[in-house]
């Protein structure tokens, strides 16, 4: 029920008094339909207050929104809790049960652990890379001095050869330095 400007006023007071704080985005509707959650607002608070711990106070009917918030950087999650949805009260409908709480804890830990990283191959992926990538191989016997063409070379798994599939076009039209038997991986030393 606030704007970034309003949150900023509260943050200024807390900073001035050196009080530790966290900021939780919340839509105060019971229950909150997903289209009114606005996880982008939580992200906007994180950008506006980069030194703050950011989270979500959630009033939706499932854990989905909280899990999405974790993926976007939330460090704190708040949901209402009940031991039974049979109890009376305005927030019981959006309160999680013990099983849902257990799921939220486990799944949010997994998502938090999965956040971050860079787009690059992992050492742990090497065995799969070797299997899944393709190397340039001969598909027929090639005499020394013969020209490499689509009739005598192709790409096949595994990708353990020196010349990977992406370099296949660079070999076309070049000549074999030595006799190459069918189904041999080709190395750069084999190319004139």
Buried (B, 14 or more C-beta within 10 A) or exposed (E): EBEEEEBBEEBEEBEEEEEEBEBBBBBEEBBBEBEEBEBEBBBBBBEBBEEBBBBBBBBBBBBEBBBBBBBBBBBBBBBBEBEEEEEEEEBBEBBBEEEBBEBBEEBBEEBBEEEEEEEEEEEEEEEEBBEEBBBBBBBEEBEEEBBBEEEBBBBBBBBEBEBBBEBBEEBEEBBBBEEBEEEBBBBEEBBE
